[in-house]
Amino acid sequence: MLARTVAALAVAAALWGAPVRAADPLAYEVAIAPTGDAALDQAAHDTSSLVTLREGAPVGPFGLIGRARGDLDRLHTVLNSFGYYDGSVGITVAGKPLDDPGLADALEADPEGTPVKVAVTLTPGQLFHLRHVALPPDVPEVARAALQLAPGDPARAAAVLAAGDRMRTALLNDGYALAKVGEPAATLVPAEDALDVSFTVQSGPRVDLGPISISGETRLNETYIRRRLLLAQGQRFDPVAIEKARQDLAAVPAVASVRIRPADTLDAAGQLPMNVEVAERKLRVVDFGAAYSTDLGGSVSATWTNRNLFGNAEVLALGIAATELGGTAATQPGYNATAVLTLPDWWQRAQSLSFNLQAVREYLQAYDRTAAIAGVTLARKLTDDLKVSVGLQYEQAYILQEDVGRSYSLLQVPIGAQYDSTHDLFNPQHGVRAAITVTPSESLASGSGSNSFFTIAQASASTYLDVGNWVAGTQGRSILAVRGLVGSVNGASQFEIPPDQRFYAGGGGSVRGFRYQSVGPQFPDGKPQGGTGVDVGSVEFRQRFGESWGAVAFVDAGQVGTTGVPFNGNASVGAGAGVRYYTAIGPIRADVAVPLTHQPKEDAFELYLGLGQSF
C-alpha cells in the first residue's frame, strides 16, 4: 500500500513539473492567398474563424487544428455562395496539411513565442451560371418584374436570395399584405456548370386596411391620435404609407414611439385590421442651457415644458434666461422670460396655432430696451421640408438710445416661409435651409418721435456640401457650409424706425470677429445706429477627426447701410477657427475670430462657446 502511494506521488510530481503544451495558448498568424476577386477575398476573411477568433479566443495546438478544420466547411460555403461549386479550399498549419498525423506533435514542439504560420488557399474553379429560373404560373406580374434573375446570370447565392426579397417587397408594396416567398430551391447541374433555381410564391389577395385600433395611450386623447394618423380604413395596404404614418405620429412631442402592426389574417369583410400602439413620453421636462461669447457675455436659461397640456398634444413651454452676463457689447445683465402655448393640428392636421408672451430687458451698446410682447402665429406644413406661417404681434417697449428714451407701440404682421431639407438641427451635413419673411409694421412713438409704417423684408439661406462623398469611407466628415442673408426696410427712414427693428450685424450669428451689432453706421461716440439694409455671407469648412473631435475654419463678411437696400455701406470681414467636440446631442462649439477690416473701438478678437454648429 505504501509502495503504491509513493509511486503515485512520484508520478504526480513528474507530471506537475512537466510542461503541458496542449493546454497552452498558441500564437499563430493567418495568411489568406488572394483569389483575384476582392469581394470573395473579403468574405473569406470575414467568415474565417481562424481570423475572427485569433486574438479574442486563444487556443492550444489541438484547438488550432480543430478551428482550421472547421474553416474548411465555412470557406467551401463562401465559394458556393459566390457561384464556385467545384472550388477547393486548402489549409496548412506550420507548413503541414491538416491530415498530417505528425501535425499535433510538431505544434507541441514549436518553440514558445514563435507564431505558427497558417496558410489558406481558395481555388474557385469554374463559375457556375443559372440554367433555369422557375416561378409558379400564378405569380402576379409585379413580382415577376422584381425577380431580375435570368438564365446565364452568375449563380451567386446573394443575388438569388435578394431576388426573393425583392419579389416579396414588390408584392407587399402592391397591396398583397399576406404575401410569402419561400427559400429558393437550388439544384446543381455539374455537367453544365449550372444551377437551377425555383421559388415558391404565395401572393394571396390584394387587400385594403380594415378597422384601426389604438392602444397604449394614457393621457393622449384617442380622437387626437386618429385625427393625426395618416391611415384610414379602406385604403390600399401600402408598407411605405404605413411607415410614413408611423414616423409622422412619432414626431409628436408627446409621443415616444409608435408601432403599427397588421393582423395575421383578414377579417370577415376581407380587410386587414391594424393596431397602432403608442408609447407616450414623460409629460413634463426641464431643460437647461448656457452659452458664452466675449461680446455678449454669458447666458444661462431654463425651460419647463408640458408636452400634453389638455390631452391633444398641446405644448406649453415656460422659459427664463439671464442674459448679457458680462461682455463688451452689453453694459449690464438683462433677462428674457417667455411663455409659448402651441396647439398642434389646429383645425386640420399639419397646421398649428401658437400663442406667445415675452418680457425682455436688455442693456446693449446699441440701446437699452424694456419690452412686453404678445403674439399669435398660424403655421402650416405644406411638405416635409416646407412650412409657411402668418402671425399678429404687438410690442410695447421703452427704448433708450444715445440718452434719448421713447415708448413705442408696435403692431406687426409677420408672413414667412421656411424650407429645411437638412433634417439635422445641430449638425447639418447636406441639404438646404432657406427662409423669407415679410413683416408689415405700424409703430406709434411717444414724445418727439413720429408714427411710422414700414415693411421689413429678409431672406436667408445656407447649404452644406459633403466633401467626404468624393472619398470613400469619409462621408459626413468633411463639410463645406455656405450661408447668406439679405434684408431691407422700406417705408420709413432710419430714425423713424424703432431701434430694435433696425438691422445690425456683427457677432456669432452674422460677422464673427466683430462685437455684437457693431458692424454698420455708428454715432460719434462709436455706438451702433442700426440701418435699413443688410447683407451677410459666410463660408465655413468643418473637418471631423476620430470619433469625437473636429475643427473648423471660416470667413464672414457683411455690411449695414441706411438706404433701404442691401449691399450698401462699409463692408466688414472677419475670419477664425474653432474646435468641435461631438456628443449624442450635437457638437459643442468653441470658435475664435478676429476682424480683418478695422473700425474704431473694435475688440481684438471674439470667443464664442455654444451647442451646435454656428449655422
C-alpha positions as CSV (number, residue, x, y, z in Angstrom):
1,M,0.0,0.0,0.0
2,L,2.8,2.4,1.0
3,A,4.7,1.5,-2.1
4,R,1.8,2.3,-4.4
5,T,1.2,5.6,-2.6
6,V,4.9,6.6,-3.0
7,A,4.8,5.6,-6.7
8,A,1.6,7.7,-7.3
9,L,3.2,10.7,-5.6
10,A,6.3,10.3,-7.8
11,V,4.2,10.1,-10.9
12,A,2.2,13.2,-9.8
13,A,5.4,15.1,-9.1
14,A,6.7,14.2,-12.5
15,L,3.5,15.4,-14.2
16,W,3.4,18.5,-12.2
17,G,6.9,19.5,-13.3
18,A,6.4,18.6,-16.9
19,P,5.2,21.2,-19.4
20,V,1.7,20.5,-20.7
21,R,1.8,22.3,-24.1
22,A,-1.6,21.0,-25.3
23,A,-3.3,23.4,-22.8
24,D,-1.1,26.4,-23.5
25,P,-2.4,29.2,-25.9
26,L,-0.6,29.0,-29.2
27,A,0.2,32.2,-31.1
28,Y,-0.4,32.0,-34.8
29,E,-0.7,34.1,-38.0
30,V,-3.1,33.7,-40.8
31,A,-2.5,34.4,-44.5
32,I,-5.3,34.0,-47.0
33,A,-4.0,34.0,-50.6
34,P,-5.7,36.5,-52.9
35,T,-8.0,34.9,-55.5
36,G,-8.3,38.0,-57.7
37,D,-11.9,38.6,-56.6
38,A,-11.8,41.3,-53.9
39,A,-15.4,40.6,-52.7
40,L,-14.6,36.9,-52.4
41,D,-11.4,37.6,-50.5
42,Q,-13.2,39.9,-48.1
43,A,-16.0,37.4,-47.5
44,A,-13.4,34.7,-46.8
45,H,-11.6,36.9,-44.3
46,D,-14.8,37.9,-42.5
47,T,-16.0,34.2,-42.3
48,S,-12.8,32.5,-41.2
49,S,-12.8,31.6,-37.5
50,L,-9.0,31.4,-37.8
51,V,-9.1,35.2,-38.4
52,T,-12.0,36.4,-36.3
53,L,-11.1,34.4,-33.2
54,R,-7.3,34.7,-33.4
55,E,-6.9,37.4,-30.8
56,G,-10.1,37.1,-28.7
57,A,-10.1,33.3,-28.2
58,P,-6.6,31.8,-27.9
59,V,-6.3,28.0,-28.4
60,G,-3.8,25.3,-27.9
61,P,-2.4,23.0,-30.7
62,F,-5.4,20.7,-30.9
63,G,-7.8,23.6,-30.7
64,L,-6.0,25.3,-33.6
65,I,-6.2,22.2,-35.7
66,G,-10.0,21.9,-35.0
67,R,-10.5,25.5,-35.8
68,A,-8.7,25.1,-39.1
69,R,-10.8,22.0,-40.0
70,G,-14.0,24.0,-39.2
71,D,-12.9,26.7,-41.6
72,L,-12.7,24.1,-44.5
73,D,-16.5,23.9,-44.4
74,R,-17.0,27.6,-43.8
75,L,-14.8,28.6,-46.8
76,H,-16.4,26.0,-49.0
77,T,-19.7,27.7,-48.2
78,V,-18.2,31.0,-49.2
79,L,-17.1,29.7,-52.5
80,N,-20.5,28.2,-53.2
81,S,-22.2,31.5,-52.3
82,F,-20.2,33.2,-55.0
83,G,-21.1,30.6,-57.6
84,Y,-18.0,28.4,-57.4
85,Y,-19.4,25.0,-56.7
86,D,-16.4,22.9,-57.8
87,G,-13.8,25.0,-56.0
88,S,-11.5,23.8,-53.3
89,V,-10.0,25.0,-50.0
90,G,-6.5,24.2,-48.8
91,I,-5.2,25.0,-45.3
92,T,-1.7,24.3,-43.9
93,V,-0.6,24.8,-40.4
94,A,3.2,25.2,-39.8
95,G,3.6,24.1,-43.4
96,K,1.8,20.8,-42.9
97,P,-1.6,19.7,-44.2
98,L,-4.4,19.2,-41.6
99,D,-4.4,15.4,-42.1
100,D,-0.7,15.1,-41.4
101,P,-0.5,12.6,-38.4
102,G,2.5,14.4,-37.0
103,L,1.0,17.9,-37.1
104,A,-0.1,17.9,-33.4
105,D,3.3,16.7,-32.2
106,A,5.0,19.4,-34.4
107,L,2.9,22.1,-32.8
108,E,3.7,20.7,-29.3
109,A,7.4,21.0,-30.0
110,D,7.1,24.5,-31.5
111,P,9.2,27.0,-29.5
112,E,7.2,29.2,-27.3
113,G,6.7,32.8,-28.5
114,T,7.1,31.9,-32.2
115,P,3.8,32.4,-34.1
116,V,2.7,29.4,-36.1
117,K,2.1,30.2,-39.8
118,V,-1.4,29.3,-41.1
119,A,-1.8,29.4,-44.9
120,V,-5.2,29.4,-46.5
121,T,-5.7,29.0,-50.3
122,L,-9.1,29.2,-52.1
123,T,-9.2,27.8,-55.6
124,P,-12.5,29.0,-57.1
125,G,-12.6,26.8,-60.2
126,Q,-15.3,27.3,-62.8
127,L,-18.0,29.9,-62.1
128,F,-21.5,28.3,-62.3
129,H,-24.4,30.1,-64.0
130,L,-28.1,29.9,-63.7
131,R,-29.7,27.5,-66.2
132,H,-33.4,27.6,-65.3
133,V,-35.3,30.1,-63.0
134,A,-38.8,28.9,-62.2
135,L,-41.8,30.7,-60.7
136,P,-45.3,29.4,-60.1
137,P,-47.6,30.2,-63.0
138,D,-50.0,32.4,-61.0
139,V,-47.4,34.8,-59.7
140,P,-48.5,38.5,-60.2
141,E,-46.7,40.4,-62.8
142,V,-45.3,42.9,-60.2
143,A,-43.4,40.0,-58.6
144,R,-42.1,38.8,-62.0
145,A,-40.8,42.2,-62.8
146,A,-39.0,42.4,-59.4
147,L,-37.2,39.0,-59.9
148,Q,-34.4,40.4,-62.1
149,L,-32.8,36.9,-62.5
150,A,-32.3,35.3,-65.9
151,P,-30.6,32.2,-67.3
152,G,-27.0,32.9,-67.8
153,D,-26.6,35.1,-64.7
154,P,-23.8,34.0,-62.3
155,A,-25.2,31.6,-59.7
156,R,-24.4,33.7,-56.7
157,A,-26.3,33.0,-53.6
158,A,-26.6,36.7,-52.6
159,A,-28.3,37.5,-55.9
160,V,-30.7,34.6,-55.7
161,L,-31.7,35.5,-52.1
162,A,-32.0,39.2,-53.0
163,A,-34.4,38.3,-55.8
164,G,-36.7,36.6,-53.3
165,D,-36.6,39.6,-51.0
166,R,-37.4,41.9,-54.0
167,M,-40.4,39.9,-55.0
168,R,-41.9,39.9,-51.5
169,T,-41.2,43.6,-51.1
170,A,-42.9,44.3,-54.5
171,L,-45.9,42.2,-53.6
172,L,-46.3,44.0,-50.2
173,N,-45.9,47.4,-51.8
174,D,-48.6,46.5,-54.3
175,G,-51.1,45.6,-51.6
176,Y,-50.5,41.8,-51.2
177,A,-50.3,42.1,-47.4
178,L,-50.1,38.3,-46.8
179,A,-47.6,37.5,-49.5
180,K,-45.0,34.9,-48.7
181,V,-41.9,34.0,-50.7
182,G,-40.2,30.8,-49.6
183,E,-36.5,29.9,-49.6
184,P,-35.4,29.2,-53.2
185,A,-34.8,25.5,-54.1
186,A,-31.5,25.0,-55.9
187,T,-30.4,22.0,-58.0
188,L,-26.8,21.7,-59.2
189,V,-26.1,20.6,-62.7
190,P,-22.3,19.8,-62.6
191,A,-22.1,18.6,-66.1
192,E,-23.1,22.0,-67.4
193,D,-21.5,24.1,-64.6
194,A,-25.1,25.3,-63.9
195,L,-27.7,25.8,-61.2
196,D,-31.5,25.5,-61.5
197,V,-33.4,27.7,-59.1
198,S,-37.2,27.6,-58.3
199,F,-39.2,29.9,-56.0
200,T,-42.4,29.2,-54.1
201,V,-44.6,32.3,-54.1
202,Q,-47.9,32.7,-52.3
203,S,-49.2,36.1,-53.1
204,G,-52.7,36.0,-51.5
205,P,-55.2,38.7,-52.4
206,R,-54.6,42.4,-52.7
207,V,-56.2,43.9,-49.5
208,D,-57.4,47.1,-48.0
209,L,-56.9,48.3,-44.5
210,G,-59.6,47.2,-42.1
211,P,-60.6,48.6,-38.7
212,I,-57.7,50.5,-37.0
213,S,-57.4,50.1,-33.2
214,I,-55.4,52.3,-30.9
215,S,-53.6,51.1,-27.8
216,G,-51.0,52.2,-25.3
217,E,-52.3,55.8,-24.9
218,T,-52.7,57.1,-21.3
219,R,-53.0,60.9,-21.4
220,L,-53.4,61.5,-25.2
221,N,-56.9,61.5,-26.5
222,E,-57.7,58.7,-28.9
223,T,-59.6,61.3,-31.1
224,Y,-56.4,63.3,-31.5
225,I,-54.4,60.2,-32.5
226,R,-57.0,59.3,-35.1
227,R,-57.0,62.8,-36.5
228,R,-53.3,62.9,-36.7
229,L,-52.9,59.4,-38.2
230,L,-52.2,59.2,-41.9
231,L,-54.1,55.9,-42.3
232,A,-57.8,55.2,-42.8
233,Q,-59.9,52.1,-43.1
234,G,-60.5,51.2,-46.8
235,Q,-57.2,52.5,-48.2
236,R,-55.0,50.0,-50.0
237,F,-52.4,48.2,-47.9
238,D,-49.0,50.0,-48.5
239,P,-46.0,49.5,-46.3
240,V,-44.4,52.8,-47.4
241,A,-47.5,54.7,-46.4
242,I,-47.8,52.8,-43.1
243,E,-44.2,53.7,-42.3
244,K,-44.7,57.3,-43.2
245,A,-47.7,57.4,-40.9
246,R,-45.7,55.8,-38.1
247,Q,-42.9,58.4,-38.4
248,D,-45.4,61.3,-38.6
249,L,-47.2,60.2,-35.4
250,A,-43.9,59.6,-33.7
251,A,-42.8,63.2,-34.4
252,V,-45.5,64.5,-32.0
253,P,-43.6,65.8,-28.9
254,A,-45.9,63.9,-26.6
255,V,-45.1,60.5,-28.3
256,A,-42.1,58.4,-27.5
257,S,-42.6,55.6,-30.0
258,V,-45.2,54.1,-32.4
259,R,-45.6,50.6,-33.6
260,I,-48.1,49.8,-36.3
261,R,-48.9,46.1,-36.6
262,P,-51.2,44.4,-39.2
263,A,-53.3,41.4,-38.1
264,D,-52.2,37.9,-39.3
265,T,-55.5,37.2,-41.1
266,L,-58.2,39.1,-42.9
267,D,-61.5,39.9,-41.2
268,A,-64.9,38.8,-42.4
269,A,-65.0,41.7,-44.9
270,G,-61.7,40.7,-46.5
271,Q,-59.9,43.6,-45.0
272,L,-56.7,43.6,-42.8
273,P,-57.2,45.0,-39.3
274,M,-54.4,47.2,-38.0
275,N,-53.3,48.1,-34.5
276,V,-51.5,51.4,-33.7
277,E,-49.5,51.0,-30.4
278,V,-48.4,54.3,-28.9
279,A,-45.9,54.9,-26.1
280,E,-46.0,58.3,-24.5
281,R,-43.1,60.4,-23.4
282,K,-42.7,61.8,-19.9
283,L,-45.3,64.6,-19.5
284,R,-43.1,67.3,-18.1
285,V,-39.5,68.1,-18.7
286,V,-37.0,70.8,-17.6
287,D,-34.2,71.8,-19.9
288,F,-31.1,73.9,-19.1
289,G,-28.8,75.8,-21.4
290,A,-25.8,78.0,-21.3
291,A,-23.7,80.0,-23.8
292,Y,-20.8,82.4,-23.8
293,S,-19.2,84.9,-26.1
294,T,-16.8,87.7,-25.4
295,D,-19.1,90.4,-26.8
296,L,-22.5,89.3,-25.3
297,G,-21.0,87.6,-22.3
298,G,-22.7,84.6,-20.7
299,S,-26.3,83.5,-20.6
300,V,-28.0,80.7,-18.6
301,S,-31.5,79.5,-19.3
302,A,-34.1,77.1,-18.0
303,T,-37.3,75.9,-19.8
304,W,-40.2,74.0,-18.2
305,T,-42.3,72.1,-20.8
306,N,-45.6,70.3,-20.6
307,R,-45.9,68.1,-23.7
308,N,-49.6,67.3,-23.4
309,L,-51.4,70.0,-21.6
310,F,-55.1,69.2,-22.4
311,G,-54.8,65.7,-24.0
312,N,-54.4,66.8,-27.6
313,A,-50.6,67.1,-27.6
314,E,-50.7,70.8,-26.7
315,V,-47.2,72.1,-25.7
316,L,-46.8,74.7,-23.0
317,A,-43.2,76.0,-22.6
318,L,-42.2,78.5,-19.9
319,G,-38.7,79.8,-20.2
320,I,-36.5,82.2,-18.2
321,A,-33.0,83.3,-19.1
322,A,-30.4,85.6,-17.6
323,T,-28.5,87.3,-20.4
324,E,-25.6,89.7,-21.1
325,L,-23.7,88.4,-18.1
326,G,-20.6,90.5,-18.9
327,G,-19.4,91.1,-22.5
328,T,-18.1,94.1,-24.4
329,A,-21.4,94.7,-26.3
330,A,-23.5,94.8,-23.1
331,T,-23.5,97.3,-20.2
332,Q,-25.2,95.2,-17.5
333,P,-27.1,91.9,-17.2
334,G,-30.6,91.5,-18.6
335,Y,-33.3,88.9,-18.7
336,N,-35.7,87.2,-21.1
337,A,-38.9,85.4,-20.0
338,T,-41.2,83.6,-22.4
339,A,-44.4,81.6,-22.4
340,V,-45.5,79.7,-25.5
341,L,-48.6,77.6,-26.0
342,T,-48.8,75.6,-29.2
343,L,-51.9,73.8,-30.4
344,P,-50.8,71.2,-32.9
345,D,-53.1,70.1,-35.8
346,W,-55.3,73.0,-35.1
347,W,-58.5,72.9,-37.2
348,Q,-56.7,70.5,-39.6
349,R,-53.7,68.2,-39.4
350,A,-50.2,69.7,-40.2
351,Q,-51.4,73.1,-39.0
352,S,-50.5,74.6,-35.7
353,L,-51.6,77.7,-33.7
354,S,-49.2,79.3,-31.2
355,F,-49.6,81.9,-28.6
356,N,-46.6,83.6,-27.2
357,L,-45.8,86.1,-24.4
358,Q,-42.4,87.6,-23.8
359,A,-40.8,90.0,-21.3
360,V,-37.4,91.2,-22.2
361,R,-34.8,93.6,-20.6
362,E,-31.5,94.2,-22.3
363,Y,-28.7,96.6,-21.9
364,L,-26.7,96.8,-25.1
365,Q,-24.2,99.2,-26.5
366,A,-26.7,100.0,-29.3
367,Y,-29.7,100.6,-27.0
368,D,-31.4,99.7,-23.8
369,R,-34.8,98.0,-24.1
370,T,-37.6,97.0,-21.8
371,A,-40.4,95.4,-23.7
372,A,-43.5,93.2,-23.4
373,I,-44.5,91.2,-26.5
374,A,-47.6,89.2,-27.3
375,G,-48.4,87.4,-30.5
376,V,-50.2,84.6,-32.2
377,T,-48.9,82.6,-35.2
378,L,-50.7,80.2,-37.6
379,A,-48.2,77.8,-39.3
380,R,-48.9,75.2,-41.9
381,K,-46.7,72.4,-43.1
382,L,-47.0,72.1,-46.9
383,T,-44.4,69.3,-47.4
384,D,-41.9,67.5,-45.2
385,D,-39.5,70.4,-45.8
386,L,-41.6,73.4,-46.4
387,K,-43.6,75.4,-43.9
388,V,-45.5,78.7,-44.2
389,S,-46.8,81.0,-41.4
390,V,-48.6,84.2,-40.7
391,G,-48.8,86.0,-37.4
392,L,-50.0,89.0,-35.5
393,Q,-47.7,90.6,-32.9
394,Y,-48.0,93.5,-30.5
395,E,-45.0,95.0,-28.7
396,Q,-45.0,97.7,-26.0
397,A,-41.4,98.9,-25.5
398,Y,-39.4,101.6,-23.9
399,I,-36.1,102.1,-25.7
400,L,-33.2,104.3,-24.7
401,Q,-30.6,105.2,-27.4
402,E,-28.0,107.9,-27.1
403,D,-29.6,109.1,-23.8
404,V,-33.0,109.6,-25.6
405,G,-35.8,107.4,-24.4
406,R,-39.1,106.8,-26.2
407,S,-42.0,104.5,-25.7
408,Y,-43.2,102.5,-28.8
409,S,-46.4,100.6,-29.5
410,L,-45.7,98.3,-32.4
411,L,-48.2,96.2,-34.3
412,Q,-46.7,93.7,-36.8
413,V,-48.0,91.0,-39.2
414,P,-45.0,88.7,-39.9
415,I,-45.5,86.5,-43.0
416,G,-43.0,83.8,-43.7
417,A,-41.9,80.6,-45.4
418,Q,-39.2,78.2,-44.2
419,Y,-37.6,75.4,-46.2
420,D,-35.3,72.8,-44.5
421,S,-34.0,69.7,-46.2
422,T,-31.1,69.1,-43.8
423,H,-33.1,67.2,-41.2
424,D,-30.5,67.9,-38.5
425,L,-30.9,70.9,-36.2
426,F,-27.4,70.9,-34.6
427,N,-25.1,69.3,-37.2
428,P,-26.3,69.6,-40.8
429,Q,-24.2,67.7,-43.3
430,H,-26.3,68.1,-46.5
431,G,-29.3,69.9,-47.9
432,V,-30.5,73.4,-47.8
433,R,-32.1,75.8,-45.3
434,A,-33.9,78.9,-46.5
435,A,-36.3,81.4,-45.0
436,I,-38.0,84.5,-46.2
437,T,-40.1,86.9,-44.0
438,V,-42.1,90.0,-44.9
439,T,-43.3,92.0,-41.9
440,P,-45.6,95.0,-42.3
441,S,-45.3,97.1,-39.2
442,E,-47.1,100.1,-37.7
443,S,-45.2,102.0,-35.0
444,L,-46.6,104.6,-32.6
445,A,-43.9,106.5,-30.9
446,S,-44.3,108.9,-27.9
447,G,-42.6,112.1,-27.2
448,S,-40.8,113.7,-30.1
449,G,-40.9,110.5,-32.1
450,S,-43.3,110.2,-35.1
451,N,-45.6,107.4,-36.1
452,S,-44.4,105.3,-39.0
453,F,-45.5,102.5,-41.2
454,F,-42.7,100.3,-42.6
455,T,-42.1,96.9,-44.0
456,I,-39.2,94.6,-43.1
457,A,-38.1,92.0,-45.7
458,Q,-35.4,89.5,-45.0
459,A,-34.2,86.4,-46.8
460,S,-31.6,83.9,-45.7
461,A,-30.2,80.6,-47.0
462,S,-27.5,78.1,-46.1
463,T,-26.3,74.9,-47.9
464,Y,-24.0,72.1,-46.9
465,L,-21.7,70.1,-49.2
466,D,-20.4,66.8,-48.0
467,V,-16.9,66.9,-49.5
468,G,-16.3,63.5,-47.9
469,N,-18.5,61.9,-50.6
470,W,-15.7,62.3,-53.0
471,V,-13.5,59.9,-51.0
472,A,-14.9,56.5,-50.0
473,G,-15.3,55.9,-46.3
474,T,-15.1,59.6,-45.3
475,Q,-18.8,60.6,-45.8
476,G,-20.0,63.1,-43.3
477,R,-16.6,64.0,-42.0
478,S,-15.6,66.9,-44.3
479,I,-18.4,69.6,-44.7
480,L,-18.3,72.8,-46.6
481,A,-21.0,75.2,-45.3
482,V,-22.1,78.4,-47.0
483,R,-24.6,81.0,-45.7
484,G,-26.1,84.2,-47.0
485,L,-28.5,86.8,-45.7
486,V,-30.0,90.0,-47.2
487,G,-32.6,92.4,-45.6
488,S,-34.3,95.6,-46.4
489,V,-36.6,98.0,-44.5
490,N,-38.8,100.3,-46.6
491,G,-41.5,102.9,-45.9
492,A,-39.7,104.9,-43.3
493,S,-36.3,106.5,-42.8
494,Q,-33.6,105.1,-40.5
495,F,-34.5,107.0,-37.3
496,E,-38.3,106.8,-37.9
497,I,-37.9,103.0,-37.3
498,P,-37.7,101.9,-33.6
499,P,-34.0,101.0,-32.8
500,D,-34.8,97.3,-32.1
501,Q,-36.4,96.9,-35.6
502,R,-33.3,98.2,-37.5
503,F,-30.7,95.9,-39.0
504,Y,-27.4,95.2,-37.2
505,A,-24.5,92.9,-38.0
506,G,-21.6,91.6,-36.0
507,G,-21.4,88.7,-33.5
508,G,-21.8,85.0,-33.5
509,G,-24.9,85.0,-35.7
510,S,-23.5,87.1,-38.5
511,V,-20.0,88.5,-38.9
512,R,-17.8,86.8,-36.3
513,G,-14.7,88.7,-35.1
514,F,-16.8,91.9,-34.6
515,R,-18.6,92.8,-31.5
516,Y,-22.4,92.2,-31.4
517,Q,-24.3,94.8,-33.5
518,S,-21.1,96.8,-34.1
519,V,-20.9,96.5,-38.0
520,G,-22.6,99.4,-39.7
521,P,-23.1,103.1,-39.1
522,Q,-22.2,104.5,-35.7
523,F,-22.9,107.5,-33.6
524,P,-19.9,109.9,-32.9
525,D,-19.3,108.0,-29.7
526,G,-18.8,104.8,-31.6
527,K,-22.1,103.1,-30.6
528,P,-24.2,101.4,-33.3
529,Q,-27.0,103.2,-35.0
530,G,-28.6,100.3,-36.9
531,G,-29.6,100.5,-40.5
532,T,-32.3,99.8,-43.1
533,G,-30.3,97.4,-45.3
534,V,-28.1,94.4,-44.5
535,D,-26.2,91.6,-46.2
536,V,-24.0,88.9,-44.6
537,G,-22.2,86.0,-46.1
538,S,-20.2,83.1,-44.5
539,V,-18.0,80.2,-45.7
540,E,-17.0,77.5,-43.2
541,F,-15.1,74.3,-43.6
542,R,-15.7,71.6,-41.0
543,Q,-13.4,68.6,-40.6
544,R,-14.0,65.8,-38.1
545,F,-11.2,63.8,-36.5
546,G,-11.6,60.4,-34.9
547,E,-14.8,59.7,-33.1
548,S,-15.4,62.9,-31.1
549,W,-13.3,65.8,-32.3
550,G,-13.4,68.2,-35.1
551,A,-12.0,71.6,-36.3
552,V,-13.4,74.4,-38.4
553,A,-12.1,77.4,-40.4
554,F,-14.3,80.2,-41.5
555,V,-14.6,83.7,-43.2
556,D,-17.6,86.0,-42.6
557,A,-18.3,89.3,-44.4
558,G,-21.2,91.8,-44.1
559,Q,-22.4,95.4,-44.2
560,V,-25.2,97.5,-42.9
561,G,-26.4,100.6,-44.8
562,T,-29.0,103.3,-44.4
563,T,-30.5,103.4,-48.0
564,G,-33.1,100.7,-47.5
565,V,-31.4,98.2,-49.7
566,P,-28.6,95.6,-49.1
567,F,-25.1,95.7,-50.5
568,N,-24.7,99.3,-49.4
569,G,-22.3,100.5,-46.7
570,N,-18.8,99.7,-45.5
571,A,-18.0,96.0,-45.7
572,S,-16.5,94.3,-42.7
573,V,-14.7,90.9,-42.9
574,G,-13.8,88.6,-40.1
575,A,-12.1,85.2,-40.0
576,G,-11.3,82.5,-37.5
577,A,-11.1,78.9,-36.5
578,G,-12.6,76.6,-33.9
579,V,-12.8,73.2,-32.4
580,R,-15.8,70.8,-32.0
581,Y,-16.5,68.0,-29.5
582,Y,-19.2,65.8,-30.8
583,T,-21.8,64.4,-28.4
584,A,-25.0,62.5,-28.8
585,I,-27.0,65.7,-28.7
586,G,-24.8,67.7,-31.0
587,P,-21.3,69.3,-31.3
588,I,-20.1,71.5,-28.5
589,R,-18.6,74.6,-30.3
590,A,-15.7,76.8,-29.4
591,D,-14.7,79.5,-32.0
592,V,-12.2,82.3,-32.0
593,A,-12.5,85.1,-34.7
594,V,-10.6,88.3,-35.5
595,P,-11.6,91.3,-37.6
596,L,-9.7,91.5,-40.9
597,T,-11.0,95.0,-41.5
598,H,-11.0,97.6,-38.7
599,Q,-13.3,100.2,-37.3
600,P,-13.0,102.4,-34.2
601,K,-13.2,100.8,-30.7
602,E,-13.3,97.3,-32.1
603,D,-12.3,94.3,-30.0
604,A,-9.0,92.5,-30.9
605,F,-10.8,89.1,-31.1
606,E,-14.1,87.4,-30.1
607,L,-14.6,84.0,-28.5
608,Y,-17.9,82.0,-29.0
609,L,-19.0,79.0,-27.0
610,G,-22.2,77.1,-27.5
611,L,-24.0,73.9,-28.6
612,G,-24.4,73.0,-32.3
613,Q,-22.7,74.3,-35.4
614,S,-22.7,78.0,-35.9
615,F,-25.3,77.7,-38.7
